[in-house]
């Protein structure tokens, strides 16, 4: 017999919101692992001691976390979902007959708190990960990804137009009436006369000057960005450092897309909660300045060497065969001939030393050393000691194994952030607001690592103990070569 469902509202209900949320629900795990009462202390300076009570700031942070956990990028939709989803209401602490906060409350709170509060929030979550033993400090992987800005290329204008408007207010009014005819034929005539402004994408030859000459009126902080296979777009760049033990994000920074990666790496390394023993990144970071920064801090640089263009030469003897005399500021070749200083690159911080042409021609080792008619030349960096140490480390098996792990540890984190947490495109506009989005995205990713650790430890404490013992035993059985010994 086929049944028929008839809906009829009841006057009284025997209902408990807590009983409707399953015990294994994800938000129940979040509530057990992360106690957000510290949020009230973070935002206390931004509230007055008088007036009407505001929405609990802990509720606002919970709402934002829900949006990032479930990839809800629209705050209007987030406010709607929290008023309909019983699990969301339970996590916020609201009952069925209570009204959840409006979307405008989140926007106003984000503007009131500013970037500093969210940076402190990220550091608090990171501190929980450190306290749980999820940050080992053995290896740190650094990488960056492009975040598309919430602006169109059609908003790009010459930069001086923002400072000096092209027309006076009266001229703008006159152009409004003259450029908006009623008939379509008039519009075609204006296009043929060239009155309509045509915005073209920057040409490849103007790539280096695009961000100096152009700016977006919608989002001035965003940069024009392009790479092979990707069209021109306005974008930001998110830089992250990931610890190797549990893939916890230990540092994050957002810059305009035009900022090069190697300029940000020192900032990410200097704020690590635990001093890393080894840093890994792709070859775009492989500059001498980066090697010197890590060398001074006794950190192994598993970063492939980046080609700088620099001074080119052909020959057999490598630069290592030339002895540098610091007092006379000259290089001595294998044939005991002197190469004097001939030039300097202030961009790449190296000096070129060149031998006399007549002496090179008469040298017995010329066929093994120099090619062509000119004399042999070599370049020496200001921090040649750091470069030599980095190149020697890159030849080791440890460096080669670490470089192979980079895609697994760094790029999968970016894929998770973009596919599951809405980081593919900026929600708001402006560097500070995009930074807040990146900080909250990284915070929820770290909370997921905390939940996994907590669930593993509670569900199977024997497995967790063996895993910790295996990690410590691995360190004891395979001792890490100290940088000081390698230098000596």
C-alpha positions as CSV (number, residue, x, y, z in Angstrom):
1,X,0.0,0.0,0.0
2,X,1.4,3.4,-1.0
3,X,1.7,5.9,1.8
4,X,1.0,9.6,1.5
5,X,2.8,12.2,3.6
6,X,0.6,14.9,5.0
7,X,2.3,17.9,6.6
8,X,0.6,19.6,9.5
9,X,2.3,22.1,11.8
10,X,2.3,21.4,15.5
11,X,1.7,23.9,18.3
12,X,4.3,22.3,20.6
13,X,7.4,20.4,19.8
14,X,9.5,18.0,21.8
15,X,12.8,19.0,20.1
16,X,16.5,19.4,21.1
17,X,18.8,21.0,18.6
18,X,21.8,19.3,20.2
19,X,20.3,15.9,19.6
20,X,19.7,16.6,15.9
21,X,23.5,17.2,15.3
22,X,25.3,13.9,15.0
23,X,28.1,13.1,17.4
24,X,30.6,12.6,14.6
25,X,29.7,15.9,12.8
26,X,32.7,17.9,11.7
27,X,31.7,21.0,13.6
28,X,31.4,19.0,16.8
29,X,35.1,18.0,16.3
30,X,36.0,21.7,15.7
31,X,34.3,22.7,18.9
32,X,36.2,20.1,20.9
33,X,39.6,20.9,19.4
34,X,39.5,24.7,19.2
35,X,38.3,26.8,22.1
36,X,37.6,30.3,20.6
37,X,37.2,32.1,23.9
38,X,40.5,33.8,23.3
39,X,38.9,35.8,20.5
40,X,37.1,38.1,23.0
41,X,40.5,39.1,24.4
42,X,41.9,39.9,20.9
43,X,39.0,42.2,20.0
44,X,38.3,43.8,23.4
45,X,40.1,47.1,22.5
46,X,37.7,47.6,19.6
47,X,34.6,47.8,21.7
48,X,33.3,50.4,24.1
49,X,32.4,49.9,27.7
50,X,29.0,51.6,27.3
51,X,26.1,51.2,24.9
52,X,24.1,48.3,23.6
53,X,25.7,44.8,23.7
54,X,27.0,43.7,20.3
55,X,27.0,40.4,18.7
56,X,29.4,38.1,20.4
57,X,32.7,38.3,18.5
58,X,33.2,34.6,19.1
59,X,30.0,34.1,17.1
60,X,31.3,36.2,14.3
61,X,34.6,34.3,14.1
62,X,32.7,31.0,14.1
63,X,30.5,32.2,11.2
64,X,33.6,33.2,9.2
65,X,35.2,29.8,9.9
66,X,32.1,28.0,8.8
67,X,32.3,30.0,5.5
68,X,35.9,28.9,4.9
69,X,35.4,25.4,6.1
70,X,32.6,24.8,3.6
71,X,33.8,27.0,0.8
72,X,31.0,29.6,1.1
73,X,32.5,32.7,-0.4
74,X,29.4,34.9,-0.3
75,X,28.6,36.5,3.1
76,X,25.0,36.9,2.1
77,X,24.7,33.2,1.4
78,X,26.7,32.4,4.6
79,X,24.2,34.4,6.7
80,X,21.3,32.5,4.9
81,X,22.9,29.1,5.5
82,X,23.5,29.7,9.2
83,X,19.8,30.5,9.6
84,X,18.8,27.3,7.9
85,X,21.4,24.7,8.8
86,X,20.8,23.2,12.3
87,X,24.5,22.2,12.7
88,X,25.6,25.7,11.9
89,X,23.1,27.1,14.5
90,X,24.3,24.6,17.1
91,X,28.0,25.6,16.5
92,X,27.1,29.3,16.8
93,X,25.1,28.7,20.0
94,X,21.7,29.8,18.6
95,X,18.4,28.0,19.1
96,X,15.7,27.5,16.5
97,X,13.7,30.5,17.6
98,X,16.7,32.9,17.6
99,X,17.7,35.1,14.7
100,X,21.3,34.5,13.5
101,X,23.5,37.6,12.7
102,X,23.1,39.4,9.4
103,X,25.7,39.4,6.7
104,X,26.5,43.1,7.2
105,X,27.6,42.4,10.8
106,X,30.5,40.3,9.4
107,X,31.6,43.0,7.0
108,X,31.5,45.7,9.7
109,X,33.5,43.5,12.1
110,X,36.1,42.7,9.5
111,X,36.6,46.4,8.8
112,X,36.7,47.3,12.5
113,X,39.2,44.6,13.5
114,X,41.6,45.1,10.6
115,X,44.4,42.8,9.5
116,X,46.2,42.8,12.8
117,X,43.5,40.9,14.7
118,X,43.3,38.2,12.0
119,X,47.1,37.8,12.1
120,X,46.9,37.2,15.8
121,X,44.1,34.7,15.3
122,X,46.2,32.8,12.8
123,X,49.1,32.8,15.3
124,X,46.9,31.5,18.0
125,X,45.8,28.6,15.9
126,X,49.4,28.0,14.9
127,X,50.3,27.9,18.6
128,X,47.7,25.1,19.1
129,X,49.4,23.1,16.4
130,X,52.9,23.7,17.9
131,X,51.5,22.7,21.3
132,X,50.1,19.5,19.8
133,X,53.5,18.6,18.4
134,X,52.5,19.1,14.8
135,X,55.4,21.4,13.9
136,X,58.8,19.6,13.8
137,X,61.1,22.2,12.3
138,X,63.0,19.6,10.3
139,X,62.0,20.9,6.8
140,X,60.0,24.0,5.7
141,X,58.7,24.2,2.2
142,X,58.1,27.7,0.7
143,X,56.0,28.4,-2.4
144,X,53.5,30.9,-3.8
145,X,50.3,30.9,-5.8
146,X,48.2,33.4,-7.7
147,X,44.9,34.6,-6.3
148,X,42.7,36.3,-8.9
149,X,41.6,39.7,-7.9
150,X,38.0,40.8,-7.6
151,X,38.4,43.2,-10.5
152,X,38.3,43.3,-14.2
153,X,40.9,44.3,-16.8
154,X,38.4,46.9,-18.0
155,X,39.0,48.9,-14.8
156,X,42.6,49.6,-15.8
157,X,43.5,53.2,-16.5
158,X,46.8,55.1,-16.8
159,X,48.1,55.7,-13.3
160,X,48.3,59.5,-13.6
161,X,44.5,59.5,-14.3
162,X,43.8,58.7,-10.7
163,X,45.8,61.7,-9.5
164,X,44.7,64.2,-12.2
165,X,41.2,63.6,-13.7
166,X,41.1,64.0,-17.4
167,X,38.1,66.3,-17.4
168,X,36.4,68.9,-15.1
169,X,33.0,68.1,-13.5
170,X,31.3,70.3,-16.2
171,X,33.1,68.5,-19.0
172,X,32.1,65.1,-17.6
173,X,28.4,66.2,-17.6
174,X,28.7,67.4,-21.1
175,X,30.3,64.1,-22.2
176,X,27.5,62.1,-20.5
177,X,24.9,63.8,-22.7
178,X,27.0,63.7,-25.8
179,X,28.1,60.1,-25.5
180,X,24.6,58.6,-24.7
181,X,22.5,59.2,-27.8
182,X,19.1,57.6,-28.1
183,X,19.5,56.0,-31.5
184,X,21.8,53.2,-32.3
185,X,23.0,54.9,-35.4
186,X,24.4,57.8,-33.4
187,X,26.3,55.3,-31.2
188,X,27.8,53.8,-34.3
189,X,28.9,57.3,-35.5
190,X,30.6,58.0,-32.2
191,X,32.5,54.7,-32.4
192,X,33.6,55.5,-35.9
193,X,34.8,58.9,-34.7
194,X,36.8,57.2,-32.0
195,X,35.0,58.8,-29.1
196,X,34.5,55.5,-27.4
197,X,37.5,54.5,-25.2
198,X,39.0,51.2,-26.1
199,X,40.9,49.3,-23.4
200,X,43.5,46.9,-24.7
201,X,45.5,44.3,-22.9
202,X,49.1,45.3,-22.4
203,X,51.5,44.0,-25.0
204,X,54.2,41.5,-24.1
205,X,56.9,44.1,-24.7
206,X,55.3,46.4,-22.1
207,X,55.1,43.6,-19.5
208,X,57.8,45.1,-17.3
209,X,56.2,48.6,-17.4
210,X,52.6,47.6,-17.1
211,X,52.3,47.9,-13.3
212,X,54.3,51.2,-13.3
213,X,52.0,52.9,-15.9
214,X,48.7,51.2,-15.3
215,X,46.4,50.8,-12.3
216,X,42.9,49.4,-11.6
217,X,40.3,51.9,-10.4
218,X,38.4,49.0,-8.8
219,X,41.3,47.5,-6.9
220,X,44.5,49.7,-7.0
221,X,46.5,47.2,-4.9
222,X,46.2,44.4,-7.5
223,X,48.8,43.9,-10.1
224,X,48.6,43.0,-13.8
225,X,49.9,39.5,-14.1
226,X,50.6,37.1,-17.0
227,X,52.5,33.9,-17.5
228,X,52.8,31.4,-20.4
229,X,49.4,29.8,-21.1
230,X,47.6,32.2,-18.7
231,X,45.9,35.4,-20.1
232,X,46.5,38.8,-18.5
233,X,44.6,39.3,-15.3
234,X,44.6,41.4,-12.1
235,X,45.9,39.3,-9.3
236,X,47.5,38.9,-5.9
237,X,50.1,36.4,-4.8
238,X,49.9,34.3,-1.6
239,X,53.2,33.1,-0.1
240,X,53.2,30.3,2.4
241,X,55.6,28.2,4.4
242,X,54.6,24.6,5.2
243,X,56.2,22.4,7.9
244,X,57.0,18.9,6.8
245,X,55.9,17.0,9.8
246,X,52.1,17.4,9.5
247,X,51.8,19.9,6.6
248,X,51.0,22.7,9.0
249,X,51.1,26.2,7.5
250,X,53.6,28.2,9.7
251,X,53.7,31.5,7.8
252,X,51.6,33.3,5.2
253,X,51.9,36.6,3.4
254,X,50.0,38.3,0.6
255,X,51.5,40.7,-1.9
256,X,50.6,42.1,-5.3
257,X,51.3,39.6,-8.0
258,X,54.1,41.7,-9.4
259,X,56.3,41.1,-6.3
260,X,58.9,38.5,-6.9
261,X,58.9,35.4,-4.7
262,X,62.5,35.7,-3.5
263,X,61.8,39.0,-1.8
264,X,59.2,37.4,0.5
265,X,61.1,34.2,1.6
266,X,63.2,36.0,4.3
267,X,60.0,37.3,5.9
268,X,58.5,33.8,6.0
269,X,61.6,32.2,7.5
270,X,62.2,34.8,10.2
271,X,58.7,34.3,11.7
272,X,58.9,30.6,12.0
273,X,57.7,29.3,15.4
274,X,60.6,26.8,15.4
275,X,63.9,27.4,13.7
276,X,64.0,25.1,10.6
277,X,67.0,23.0,9.8
278,X,66.3,22.9,6.1
279,X,64.3,25.1,3.7
280,X,63.1,23.9,0.3
281,X,61.7,25.9,-2.6
282,X,61.7,26.0,-6.4
283,X,64.4,27.6,-8.5
284,X,62.8,31.0,-8.6
285,X,64.0,31.4,-5.1
286,X,67.5,30.3,-5.9
287,X,69.3,33.6,-5.7
288,X,72.6,34.4,-3.9
289,X,70.7,36.8,-1.6
290,X,68.5,33.9,-0.4
291,X,71.4,31.6,0.0
292,X,73.2,34.2,2.1
293,X,70.1,34.8,4.2
294,X,69.9,31.0,5.0
295,X,73.6,30.6,5.4
296,X,73.8,33.4,8.1
297,X,71.1,31.6,10.0
298,X,72.7,28.1,9.6
299,X,69.8,26.7,7.6
300,X,70.4,24.2,4.8
301,X,69.2,25.6,1.4
302,X,67.5,22.9,-0.7
303,X,66.8,25.4,-3.4
304,X,68.0,24.9,-7.0
305,X,70.2,27.6,-8.5
306,X,68.4,30.2,-10.5
307,X,69.9,31.4,-13.8
308,X,70.6,35.1,-13.6
309,X,71.6,35.8,-17.1
310,X,74.9,37.3,-15.9
311,X,78.3,37.1,-17.6
312,X,78.7,34.2,-20.0
313,X,81.9,32.4,-21.0
314,X,83.0,29.2,-22.6
315,X,85.9,27.1,-21.4
316,X,86.9,24.1,-19.4
317,X,88.2,25.3,-16.0
318,X,85.3,26.2,-13.7
319,X,85.3,29.2,-11.4
320,X,86.4,27.0,-8.5
321,X,89.8,26.6,-10.0
322,X,90.5,30.4,-9.7
323,X,91.8,31.6,-6.3
324,X,90.5,34.9,-5.0
325,X,93.0,37.3,-3.3
326,X,91.0,39.5,-1.0
327,X,93.8,42.0,-0.2
328,X,94.5,42.8,-3.9
329,X,91.0,42.1,-5.1
330,X,92.1,39.9,-7.9
331,X,91.6,36.3,-9.1
332,X,94.5,34.0,-9.9
333,X,94.0,31.4,-12.6
334,X,95.5,27.8,-12.7
335,X,98.4,29.2,-14.7
336,X,99.2,31.7,-11.9
337,X,98.1,34.7,-14.1
338,X,96.2,37.6,-12.5
339,X,92.6,38.5,-13.5
340,X,91.9,42.1,-12.6
341,X,88.6,43.6,-11.7
342,X,86.8,44.9,-14.9
343,X,83.2,45.4,-14.1
344,X,80.3,45.2,-11.5
345,X,76.7,44.1,-11.6
346,X,74.8,46.1,-8.9
347,X,71.6,44.1,-9.6
348,X,73.0,40.6,-9.1
349,X,75.8,41.7,-6.7
350,X,78.7,40.2,-8.6
351,X,82.1,41.4,-9.9
352,X,83.7,40.3,-13.1
353,X,87.5,39.6,-13.3
354,X,89.3,39.4,-16.6
355,X,92.7,38.4,-17.7
356,X,94.8,40.3,-20.2
357,X,94.2,39.2,-23.8
358,X,97.9,38.9,-24.7
359,X,98.8,36.7,-21.7
360,X,95.8,34.4,-22.4
361,X,97.0,33.9,-26.0
362,X,100.5,32.9,-24.8
363,X,99.2,30.6,-22.0
364,X,99.9,26.8,-22.4
365,X,96.5,26.0,-20.7
366,X,94.5,28.2,-23.1
367,X,92.9,25.2,-24.9
368,X,91.7,23.8,-21.6
369,X,90.6,27.1,-20.1
370,X,89.4,29.9,-22.5
371,X,87.6,29.9,-25.8
372,X,87.4,32.6,-28.5
373,X,89.8,35.5,-29.0
374,X,89.1,37.3,-25.7
375,X,90.9,36.6,-22.5
376,X,89.3,34.4,-19.8
377,X,86.9,36.1,-17.4
378,X,85.2,34.9,-14.2
379,X,82.5,36.3,-11.9
380,X,82.6,36.4,-8.2
381,X,79.6,37.2,-6.0
382,X,79.8,39.4,-2.9
383,X,78.5,36.3,-0.9
384,X,80.5,33.7,-2.8
385,X,80.8,31.8,0.5
386,X,77.1,31.3,0.7
387,X,76.8,30.3,-2.9
388,X,79.6,27.8,-2.7
389,X,78.0,26.2,0.4
390,X,74.6,26.1,-1.3
391,X,75.9,24.5,-4.5
392,X,77.8,21.9,-2.4
393,X,74.6,21.1,-0.5
394,X,72.6,20.7,-3.7
395,X,74.8,17.9,-4.8
396,X,74.0,15.8,-1.7
397,X,71.3,13.0,-1.6
398,X,69.5,14.8,1.2
399,X,68.9,17.9,-0.9
400,X,67.8,15.9,-4.0
401,X,65.3,13.9,-1.9
402,X,63.9,17.1,-0.3
403,X,63.4,18.8,-3.6
404,X,61.4,15.8,-4.9
405,X,59.1,16.2,-1.9
406,X,58.3,19.9,-2.6
407,X,55.2,19.2,-4.8
408,X,53.7,16.9,-2.3
409,X,54.0,19.3,0.7
410,X,53.6,22.7,-0.9
411,X,51.5,22.5,-4.0
412,X,48.8,20.2,-2.5
413,X,48.2,22.8,0.2
414,X,47.4,25.4,-2.5
415,X,45.2,22.9,-4.3
416,X,43.2,22.3,-1.1
417,X,42.9,26.0,-0.4
418,X,41.6,26.8,-3.9
419,X,39.3,23.8,-4.4
420,X,37.8,23.4,-1.0
421,X,38.1,26.8,0.8
422,X,37.5,29.5,-1.9
423,X,41.0,30.9,-2.4
424,X,40.8,30.7,-6.1
425,X,39.5,34.3,-6.3
426,X,39.6,37.2,-3.9
427,X,36.3,37.8,-2.0
428,X,37.0,41.4,-1.3
429,X,39.2,44.2,-2.7
430,X,42.4,45.6,-1.3
431,X,45.6,44.1,0.0
432,X,44.5,44.0,3.7
433,X,41.2,42.3,2.9
434,X,42.8,39.7,0.7
435,X,45.4,39.1,3.4
436,X,42.5,38.5,5.9
437,X,41.0,35.9,3.4
438,X,44.4,34.1,3.1
439,X,44.9,34.1,6.9
440,X,41.5,32.6,7.6
441,X,42.0,30.0,4.8
442,X,45.3,28.9,6.3
443,X,43.8,28.9,9.8
444,X,41.0,26.5,8.8
445,X,43.5,24.3,7.1
446,X,45.6,24.1,10.2
447,X,42.5,23.4,12.3
448,X,41.8,20.4,10.0
449,X,45.3,19.1,10.8
450,X,44.6,19.6,14.5
451,X,41.3,17.6,14.2
452,X,43.0,14.8,12.4
453,X,45.7,14.6,15.1
454,X,43.1,14.7,17.9
455,X,40.9,12.1,16.2
456,X,43.9,9.7,15.7
457,X,45.2,10.1,19.2
458,X,41.8,9.5,20.8
459,X,40.7,6.7,18.5
460,X,43.9,4.8,18.5
461,X,46.4,6.0,21.2
462,X,48.7,3.1,20.6
463,X,49.1,4.0,16.9
464,X,49.7,7.7,17.9
465,X,52.4,6.6,20.4
466,X,54.1,4.4,17.8
467,X,54.0,7.1,15.2
468,X,55.7,9.6,17.6
469,X,58.3,7.0,18.5
470,X,59.0,6.2,14.9
471,X,59.5,9.9,14.2
472,X,62.0,10.3,17.0
473,X,63.8,7.1,16.2
474,X,64.1,8.3,12.6
475,X,65.9,11.4,13.8
476,X,68.2,9.4,16.1
477,X,69.1,6.8,13.5
478,X,69.6,9.3,10.7
479,X,71.4,12.3,12.4
480,X,71.1,15.6,10.7
481,X,74.4,17.1,9.6
482,X,74.9,20.3,11.3
483,X,75.5,23.3,9.2
484,X,78.5,24.4,11.2
485,X,80.3,21.2,10.5
486,X,79.5,21.4,6.8
487,X,80.9,24.9,6.7
488,X,84.1,23.8,8.3
